[in-house]
């Protein structure tokens, strides 16, 4: 079937998308180096630790032990690039009107459910789609932007708990802010795994659009 190239993703959106991937990996890796020094999240009963969130073999296998200073140096350096990249993306999205394709609408919950059923092969008909993204994508992409904001806010609260005492207190105190920062990190990992799986499932045309900005669409039929 004849196909045409259709513009889908602006250049700046693609650039910030590809820059954000390695930045997130560095932030997660360095965050784990920091977390190793105070690995407190676990299931405990009567003072006895039953299950640690990350067992000792996890740190040994990834070489994350005894590198607190290294982790802090990398984390505090690259957080500014993470913040700057997020600000550039958000500013462009708002100024260009791209936000209209990202924000959930009244139809988004229904479309997201249709996407889940389609991915599980319960529903054969492809899910409805408003603009560039379906309901599940709108929820996921809007959610990850809010997660980025949450990471910056909670990160500042646990980095400067004295200077930003009002912020740390607003988040529930230092232990709560640290837990919130940790949960957001786990959320990034889950998002990354699901995102890669969905990209593979969607195929080359979807990947091409994020690399070149264009996707192939069926050409309109010419009536004789």
C-alpha positions, -999 to 999 in steps of 0.1 A, spaced: 0 0 0 14 35 -9 25 55 21 33 91 29 56 107 54 38 126 81 54 150 106 48 138 142 74 150 167 92 184 166 129 185 167 132 200 202 108 173 216 130 146 201 162 161 214 150 165 249 135 130 248 168 114 238 189 135 262 166 126 291 171 88 287 209 88 296 203 115 322 178 94 340 200 63 339 229 83 355 205 97 381 192 63 390 227 47 391 242 75 413 211 75 435 216 38 442 252 45 452 239 71 477 211 48 489 236 20 496 250 41 525 217 41 543 197 11 530 168 13 554 137 2 534 128 -34 544 101 -55 559 108 -58 596 90 -76 624 100 -70 660 133 -54 650 141 -84 628 146 -77 590 127 -102 570 132 -88 535 154 -59 523 142 -39 494 176 -44 477 195 -75 490 233 -74 495 239 -94 463 222 -67 443 248 -41 454 277 -66 449 265 -76 414 263 -40 402 294 -28 420 274 -3 441 292 -8 474 313 18 492 309 45 466 289 71 485 311 101 476 311 90 439 274 87 439 268 122 455 293 138 431 275 124 400 240 129 414 245 166 424 263 174 391 239 158 367 207 169 385 212 204 370 212 189 335 182 169 344 164 200 356 175 221 326 164 195 301 130 192 318 125 230 319 134 233 282 110 205 273 82 219 294 87 255 282 86 244 245 56 222 251 36 250 266 48 276 240 43 255 210 9 240 220 22 205 220 6 202 255 -27 197 238 -16 162 226 -3 153 261 -28 164 287 -56 138 295 -91 146 283 -125 133 294 -121 105 270 -86 95 282 -97 70 309 -118 51 285 -92 51 258 -65 40 283 -87 10 293 -92 1 257 -54 2 252 -49 -22 282 -74 -46 268 -58 -44 233 -23 -50 247 -37 -80 266 -53 -92 233 -87 -91 249 -98 -64 225 -90 -68 188 -100 -33 177 -72 -8 182 -79 18 209 -93 52 200 -68 80 197 -70 117 201 -42 133 180 -8 118 183 -13 97 214 -38 73 228 -53 75 264 -26 53 280 2 74 264 -14 106 276 -16 94 311 20 80 310 37 110 295 18 135 316 26 114 347 63 112 340 65 150 336 49 153 370 72 127 384 102 148 371 88 178 390 83 156 421 119 144 419 133 179 418 111 190 447 118 160 469 155 160 459 159 196 470 141 189 503 165 161 513 196 178 499 190 211 518 167 201 547 179 230 569 180 258 543 147 245 528 131 235 561 97 248 550 97 225 519 109 195 538 82 201 564 56 205 536 65 171 522 61 155 557 96 158 571 130 144 560 121 106 562 89 111 542 106 133 516 134 106 512 108 79 508 89 99 482 121 105 463 129 68 464 94 58 452 97 82 423 130 65 414 113 31 413 85 47 392 111 58 366 125 23 363 90 8 359 81 35 333 113 28 314 107 -10 312 71 -5 301 81 22 276 107 1 259 83 -28 257 57 -7 241 81 8 216 92 -27 206 56 -37 203 46 -6 183 73 -14 157 98 5 136 74 32 123 68 45 158 106 45 166 113 62 133 90 91 142 110 98 174 143 96 155 135 115 124 103 133 134 83 116 106 61 85 104 47 66 75 9 68 70 -13 52 44 -17 74 13 -53 85 6 -70 65 -20 -74 82 -54 -108 77 -69 -110 70 -106 
